[in-house]
Amino acid sequence: MDMRLGGRTALITGGSKGIGFSIAEMLAAEGCHLHLVARSRDELQAARTRLLEIASIDVEIHAMDLAARGSAAELATRVPQLDILVNNAGSIPRGTVEEVDEERWRAAWDLKVFGYINLSREYYRRMKARGHGVIINILGNGGEALDAGYIAGAAGNAALMAFTRALGGQSPKGVNPGPVATDRLVGLMRKEAGTRLGDAERWQELAKGFPFGRAATVEEIAATVVLLASDHSSYTTGTIVTIDGGIVNRGSLI
């Protein structure tokens, strides 16, 4: 299917690896010009090199900490015209309310929760003025499969789901991935294996409990994002698409 995205411009936060990079790859293949944002310039440079091998597009990189105040406004000044915004940057730690202290909680929310809100605010008003644009928030099924062992993520993702739906009468859409085969997931599973099994090296055993005995692939998430970004999905707004193999119906993240 031709997504008719050629020549459009997309900005992807957390775009140097994992889900963000897979989204960038698929958008590049569709002919989208890209702006990638992450903290590491080296990882961004490597991602840019790989993307330029896929398609003849423009790829700009922005090494920024989106948790810092004023970063969203600075980025919007650098990239004022945008067709697609994909909010993806963020890593909220697992842990109970006793384990995640205020400093770690606030730092995680500054990047993901307030990072998404601030960038959405900046680009929503620009898109509204132009009469065109799509905002897609990569959230997480932790906002639906509420887990006391992931309480900061549960509360943060639930807040972003509400934010997406509330503003979504005008523009945004959300994707709720479940476990996805990324480096971050391996880190989470190692911690969980250490807690449950007493050995972090046994983390692969936990995948047996996933639907179909595996995590989702980054491509499965990215394909949905590309569809939502296209005109084929122009009547979809304020919607959360959960891609987790049915985990929310079982009430467990891992």
Disulfide bonds with the S-S distance in Angstrom:
none
